Amino acid sequence: MHRILKLFERVPLAATSDLPRWRQPIVLLALMAVAMPVGFATWSALLNNFVIEVAGFTGVEIGWLHTVREIPGFLAVGVIALIIFMREQVLGLVSLAMLGVATAVTAWYPSLGGILTITMISSIGFHYHETVNQSLQLQWIERDKAPQVLGWLVAIGSGSALVAYGLIVASWKAFELSYNFVYMISGGFTALVALICFFAYPQFEAPHPQLKKMVLRRRYWLYYALQFMSGARRQIFVVFAAFMMVERFGFEVHEVTALFLINFVANMVFAPLMGRAVGKFGERRILMFEYVGLVGVFLAYGGIYYFGWGVLLASILYVVDHLFFSLAFALKTYFQKIADPGDIAPTAAVAFTINHIAAVFLPAFLGYLWVTSPGAVFVLASAMAAASFGLAMLIPRHPERGNETVFTKYAPTPAE
């Protein structure tokens, strides 16, 4: 037992097969995949109703809230400085605990200033955890197994959120739950799992030491461009799609949560299949399929405002939208194939920052546009998805180091 609880025990990845199955790296990734959505997704599910009912938010305030929420994502490059002094695995778990604690106390601050402050703290935990988690996944999972395993991790996370949402739907009205109670339970669970993982697991040593400095390579330019566009259009979905369901159609907490629940059921079923599809058809085709689908979804969202289409279509689009976005892990496997092994951690941080460049200013700007023309917000998102489709066409059928884009057959790959 003393070996199980020995803190900071270091185990090379090659030797992890000798550990009990529950202490192996993939199980730790699975536990983090369970813990993070319980805190973050519950916060998201209740957020729109909480800020409208308790703080009286309009589209302007919700835009500013999400701008504040995305600032830590823009500063995710700070992870590079932190891993000089702290191991990635430790940083990931500390950040997960921060997310959990901040979520737990969200309802204690029902004012604009309080909500923005606690949102900033929880967002630091979320974005730093996700940055490190993405890096650890690509370091710990073998390349030929990555699409399928990442699909399963998405399904596991969806399953944990499904349980949390199911409990909210079943008990919110029946037991007259409060925002404070739900936030305390969900955030506390996330923090507790992080604490258990911190003490129960050894420190896994990847075979390739990670560079602890800023890495910007010209040959990764397409990956950077796709990350930028992904962050821009995702903000419109995250910020305004659910907000529309509450503001336009008057959804209550249990109804919004039921919609989220359907999303996660769909992800549980389809994410492993999507992982298999990425392995079979390649990142290029899967990402092109995602972006074509998103163009149609966002145009249909705009039609809801311009032509008065109803709540059933809006709900269906929300689920389909969420499914298309879950294909984004194909972008991770594309980078895994073209990256130098030592670039994974610093590039994960840089990519998160690039992903959030637009996220810092778009929600606030679009909040004002939303007040005057909500449909125009979704038309803009469809244009972004179309631009992403054009970029995805530049991914080669079999990407690898030295074959990062379709242009490499005509020009030498830059060394940096």
HELIX and SHEET records of a PDB file:
HELIX    1   1 HIS A    2  LEU A    5  1                                   4    
HELIX    2   2 LEU A   13  ASP A   18  5                                   6    
HELIX    3   3 ARG A   21  ARG A   23  5                                   3    
HELIX    4   4 PRO A   25  GLU A   53  1                                  29    
HELIX    5   5 GLY A   59  PHE A   74  1                                  16    
HELIX    6   6 GLY A   78  PHE A   85  1                                   8    
HELIX    7   7 GLU A   88  ALA A  104  1                                  17    
HELIX    8   8 THR A  106  TRP A  108  5                                   3    
HELIX    9   9 LEU A  112  TRP A  140  1                                  29    
HELIX   10  10 ARG A  143  LYS A  145  5                                   3    
HELIX   11  11 ALA A  146  SER A  171  1                                  26    
HELIX   12  12 TYR A  179  ALA A  200  1                                  22    
HELIX   13  13 ARG A  218  TYR A  220  5                                   3    
HELIX   14  14 TRP A  221  ILE A  236  1                                  16    
HELIX   15  15 PHE A  237  ALA A  241  3                                   5    
HELIX   16  16 ALA A  242  GLU A  247  1                                   6    
HELIX   17  17 VAL A  253  PHE A  307  1                                  55    
HELIX   18  18 VAL A  311  PHE A  325  1                                  15    
HELIX   19  19 SER A  326  ALA A  328  5                                   3    
HELIX   20  20 PHE A  329  ILE A  338  1                                  10    
HELIX   21  21 PRO A  341  ASP A  343  5                                   3    
HELIX   22  22 ILE A  344  ASN A  355  1                                  12    
HELIX   23  23 ILE A  357  THR A  372  1                                  16    
HELIX   24  24 PRO A  374  ALA A  392  1                                  19    
HELIX   25  25 VAL A  406  LYS A  409  5                                   4    
SHEET    1   A 2 ARG A  10  PRO A  12  0                                        
SHEET    2   A 2 GLN A 203  GLU A 205  1                                        
END                                                                             
